[in-house]
Amino acid sequence: MTRIEQTFKKLKADNKKAFVSYIMAGDPDFKTSLELVMGLPDAGVDIIELGLPFTDPMADGPTIQLAGGRSLDNGMTLLKTLELAKKFREKNDSTPIVLMGYYNPIYSHGVEKFLIDAKAAGVDGLIVVDLPPEEDDELCIPAQAAGINFIRLATPTTDEHRLPKVLQNTSGFVYYVSITGITGAAEAEARDVGPEVARIQENSGLPVVVGFGINTPQKAKAIAEVADGAVVGSAIVSELAKGKKVSEVLGFVKSLADGAHSA
C-alpha cells in the first residue's frame, strides 16, 4: 500500500476529508520552498502536490505560470525538485508527495532514470497533465510497476464514453478539475461538483479530490462536503507571491485545511 492509499484509509477511518496543497517547487527559491514544504504537514496538509517547473505550463493560469517562471529563473530543475522532495522525506516519512507537471522534463531526464530517482527521493504519485491515457505505456504503466501512483485528471467535459478510458490505469485518487479552463480562472461550485464526483466515485472505486477554483476555508469546506477532499494551489501560491513570510503562508494554509477537515 502506497503512502497515498494509507493516507486515505486513515482519513476514512477518522471520518475526515483530505486537504491537498499545491506549491511550485523552487518558488521563490529553493530554501524558502523547502521551508514551506516542511511546514505543510503541521498546517494540516494531508497530501503535498509539488509543482515541477516547466517553460510551457499550458493548463496553468497566470499565478502558477509566474511561480514556475520565478522558480526556473532561480535555477530550479527536475533534479533539484527531487532533491527538495528527498530533504523533506528525511524529516517526514508519512505525508505523501505527488509531483505535478508536464511530460517534457521527465522525457528529457529519461523515464526509467526518472522513476528510479523519484522513488529514491520518496515521491509517491505523479500527475502529468499532458499525457492522455492513450500514452499509458510511456509513463503511467512503468510508474505503477515502480510503486508510484499515477493520478489522472477528470474534467467537466469527461463524458460517460471518455471516463472509462481516463480511469483505466489510474491509482491513488482521481483529481477532478472543477471548472473548464486554467488554474485560478474561476471559482468551484459544490452544487455543480457533487454529481460529477459521485459519478467518478461509482466508476472508479477511488477517492475523488477536487481542485481548481478553491480559495477560501468556506469553499474548501463546501467542496470537501461533496468529495473526498479539496485541493488548493493558486490561492497559496498567490500568498507567497505577495512576499508574505512562510509563517504567514502556513497560517493561511492551516485555515484552508481546517475548512476542509470540518466538512
N, C-alpha and C positions, 0 to 999 in steps of 0.2 A: 504494500500500500504506500503510495507516494505521500509526501507531506500535505499536498493539496487535498487528497482524499481523506487523510487523517483529520485535517482541519475541519472539513465539512461534516465528518462523522461526529466530531466533538461538539461542534456548534449545534447539530441536530439534537444530540443528547442533552444539551443545555437549553434547548428550545430558543436558540438565538439565530439571528441572521448575520451574514458575513458583511464586514466592511472591507472593501478593497481600495487601496490608494495607488495612484499612478504618480510617479515623478520621473523626470528626464534625467538619466544618468549623466553626471558631469555638469549639471546646471546649478548655479552659475560657474562652479569649478568643482574639481574632484573632492577637495577637502570638505566644502560645505555640503555637497551632495551626500557624501558618506555620513557626515554628522546627522543629516536629516534622515537618511535611511535607518541609521542606528536607533533613532528616537521613535520611529513609527510604531513598533510593537507596543511600547509603553503608552502611546497615544491612542491605543485601541485598534490598530490596524491588524486585520486577520491574515491578509494576503497582500504582498507588495508587488505591484507591477512596476518594473524598471524599464523605462524607455531606452531603446537603443538608437542613438542619434544617427540620422541619415539626411543626406542633402536634398532629397525629394520626397518629403512625407505627405503623400497625396491624400491620405484620409484625415489629416490633422488640420485644425483651424489655426489662426494666427498665433494664439497663445503658445501652443505646443511647437509650432514651426519656429517661432522665435527662440524658445527654450533649446531646441535642437541646434539652432544656429549659434547660440551662446556656447553651448557645450562643444560643438565642433571647433569654434574659434579658439577655445581654450585647450585644444589638443585631445579631446576625448575620442577614443577609438573603441572598436569592439573588444579588443584585448583589455583595455582599461576598464570597460564596463564589467567584464568578467572578473577583473581584479577587485573592483568595488564589491561585487557580489561575494567574492571569496573572503574579503575582510569582514563583511557583515556576518558571514557564516561562521567565522572564528569565534564570534561572541553569541550567536543565536543559531541554535540547531533545530528550531521548531517552526519558525514562521516561513511559509512558502514564498519563494521568489519566482515571478513569472517575467520573462523577458518579452517585451512587446515592441515590434518594429517591422522592418521590411526585409525582404529576402536578399537583396544585393550584398550587404556586408557579410552575411552568412555564406553566400555562394562564393564570394571573393576569398573568404577565410578557408573555404573547403568544408563541405558538410560533415564528413567523417571527423575531421580535426575539431570542428566547432562543437560537435556533440560530446566528444571526449573532454574538451576544455570546459564546456558548460557544466557537464556532470561533475567534474573535479571542483568547479567553483561553487557547487551547491545550488545550481539552478534546477527548479522543479517543473517548470512549464514554459511553453512558448506560445505566443500569439503573433503570427506572421500574416499581416493583413492583406498582402498582395499574392498569396499562394492559394489559389482555389482548390477545392477537393479533387479536381481533375489532375492536379500535380502532386497528389499524396505521396507518390514514390520518391519525390525529390527530397522531402524533409520529414513530413508527418510520420510515415511508417518507420523510417530509421530512428526518429526521436522516440517513438513509443517503444521500439526494441531496446533503446538505451535506458529506458525507465524514466523518460521525461514526458509529461503530459503535453499533448498538442491540443490547444484550446481554439475552437472555431468561433467565428462571429456569425450571428444570425441577425437579420435586419427586418424592418417593416415590409420590405419587398421580397423576403424569402417566403414564397408561397408553398402550398402543400406538395407541389411537384418538385421543388428545389430542396425543401427541408431534409428529406431522407439522404440526399447526396451530401449535404452540408454536415450531417450528423454521423456519417458512416464510420469515420475513424477518430471522432472527437473523444477526448477523455478529460477527466478532472472536473471541468464545468463547461457550460456554454455561456458565452458572453453575448447578451442581447443588446444590440445597439438601438436605443430607444427612439432615435429620430433619423430621418433621412437626410444625410448630409455629413458635414465635417464636425470634428470635435468642437465643443464650445459654441455651436451655432444657434442652438435653441434650447428650450427647457423641456425636460421629460415630464410627461403627464401620466400619473398612475392609472387613470381610467383607460388610457389607450394601451398601456403596457401590460396590464393584468391578463387580459385574454390571450395575448401573444405568448407571455411567459407560460401560462397553463398549457398552451398547445405544444410548446417546445418541451416542457417537462414530461408531458404524456408520451411524446415521440422519442425522447432521448433517455429517460430514466436518470438523467444527470441534474445536478443543481444548476440553476439558471441565475446568473447575476446580471444586473442591468447597469449600463453605463451610457455616457453622453448626456449632457443637459442636467446634471445634478450638481447644485452649487450651494445648498444651504442644509443645515441639520433637519429642517422640516421636510425638505424634498427627499433627503436620504431616508428619513423615516417612512414617508409615503410610498416610496419605491420599494423599500425593503418589506413593507407590509404585503406587497403583491408578488414578491420574488424571493429568491434565496439569499439575496444580498444586493448591495449597491456599490458601484464604482465611482470614485470621484478623481478626476485628473486635472482638467483645465483650471478649475477653481483653486486648487492647491498650487499649481504651477504659477498662476497669476499672483498669488500672495507672495511667492518667492521673488517674482519679477519686480514687485514693488519695492524690493530692497529690505523686506522685513527680516528680523532676526530669526534664526532657526527655531528658537523657543516660541516665538510668536506664531510661526507657521505651524508648529506642532500643536499649539493651543487651538488653532483653527481646525486642524485635522481631528483633534480629540472631540471637538463639538460635533463634527460630522459623524464620527464613529459612534458617539453617544446617541445621535439621532437614529442611525441605522440599527443599533443594538436595542433601542427602545421599541422597535416595531413588534 
